[in-house]
Amino acid sequence: MHQQAVPILSEDVFTILGDKQSIEILESASAGMRSSSNGIRNQSKKQYYVKLKGLVEMGIVEKRKAIYNLTAFGLLVYENHFKTMKKVIPNYWQIKNIDY
């Protein structure tokens, strides 16, 4: 059976990753997150599963056996955006000074 491709917009990716709970799940999935996990601290089970479902539906996270991992697309998003931001944010004011 042929699966019909659904276009993914960058706005959709940023929307789904636009909160701390989703970022925490993304980071956990980058290291391999057990599906039996009781969620992430400071998240209710419902918040955890709603966010996880969105990440799976977007194609950022997938479940293989009993482990949630990043997909190839998810790995690209994680490596190119979040790891870069973690390096840039601490230097925000030095970068901001370049504008002047």
Wavefront OBJ file of the C-alpha trace (Angstrom):
o trace
v 0.000 0.000 0.000
v 1.369 3.414 -0.959
v 1.348 6.046 1.762
v 0.371 9.502 0.581
v 2.893 12.187 1.476
v 1.585 14.986 3.638
v 3.522 18.236 3.353
v 5.259 19.322 6.545
v 5.666 23.035 7.051
v 8.449 24.575 9.108
v 5.773 26.439 11.084
v 4.295 23.080 12.109
v 7.666 21.841 13.346
v 8.332 25.002 15.346
v 4.804 24.937 16.762
v 5.105 21.378 18.014
v 8.547 22.077 19.475
v 7.575 25.453 20.884
v 7.362 24.454 24.534
v 9.636 23.118 27.237
v 7.795 19.810 27.599
v 8.309 18.872 23.931
v 11.971 19.854 24.082
v 12.476 17.643 27.138
v 10.901 14.704 25.301
v 13.020 15.441 22.213
v 16.190 15.449 24.309
v 15.205 12.208 26.045
v 14.410 10.561 22.702
v 17.812 11.606 21.369
v 19.339 9.309 23.991
v 16.715 6.564 23.561
v 13.709 6.868 25.828
v 11.982 3.773 27.191
v 8.313 3.542 26.306
v 7.590 2.450 29.876
v 8.766 5.852 31.052
v 6.406 7.574 33.424
v 6.906 10.819 31.619
v 9.268 13.652 32.188
v 9.532 15.465 35.496
v 7.260 18.475 35.868
v 4.851 16.992 33.307
v 1.635 15.182 33.993
v 1.175 11.837 32.245
v -1.442 13.434 30.011
v 0.887 16.294 29.000
v 3.657 13.787 28.317
v 1.547 11.516 26.129
v -0.110 14.384 24.225
v 3.298 15.928 23.429
v 4.814 12.539 22.567
v 1.912 11.739 20.234
v 2.412 15.040 18.402
v 6.136 14.374 17.974
v 5.403 10.901 16.610
v 2.711 12.170 14.220
v 5.068 14.895 12.955
v 7.679 12.228 12.200
v 10.246 13.560 14.656
v 10.142 10.623 17.087
v 9.403 6.960 16.440
v 9.018 3.890 18.605
v 11.252 0.920 17.830
v 10.579 -2.071 20.032
v 10.209 -0.491 23.498
v 12.345 2.596 22.864
v 11.451 6.010 21.472
v 14.211 7.430 19.266
v 14.583 10.348 16.926
v 13.841 9.653 13.280
v 16.330 10.795 10.641
v 14.240 13.964 10.292
v 14.101 14.369 14.074
v 17.857 13.974 14.326
v 18.379 16.706 11.726
v 16.043 19.043 13.594
v 17.722 18.246 16.908
v 21.310 18.549 15.662
v 20.838 21.615 13.477
v 18.533 23.667 15.657
v 18.551 22.696 19.300
v 22.190 21.796 19.758
v 23.134 24.965 17.887
v 20.822 27.075 20.053
v 22.342 25.593 23.212
v 25.714 26.892 22.027
v 24.440 30.303 20.892
v 22.125 31.296 23.754
v 24.859 31.590 26.420
v 26.615 34.094 24.119
v 23.491 36.097 23.321
v 24.786 39.435 24.602
v 28.108 39.155 22.784
v 26.232 38.391 19.566
v 23.791 41.223 20.263
v 26.708 43.660 20.559
v 27.624 42.915 16.940
v 24.359 44.610 15.920
v 25.579 47.942 17.234
l 1 2 3 4 5 6 7 8 9 10 11 12 13 14 15 16 17 18 19 20 21 22 23 24 25 26 27 28 29 30 31 32 33 34 35 36 37 38 39 40 41 42 43 44 45 46 47 48 49 50 51 52 53 54 55 56 57 58 59 60 61 62 63 64 65 66 67 68 69 70 71 72 73 74 75 76 77 78 79 80 81 82 83 84 85 86 87 88 89 90 91 92 93 94 95 96 97 98 99 100
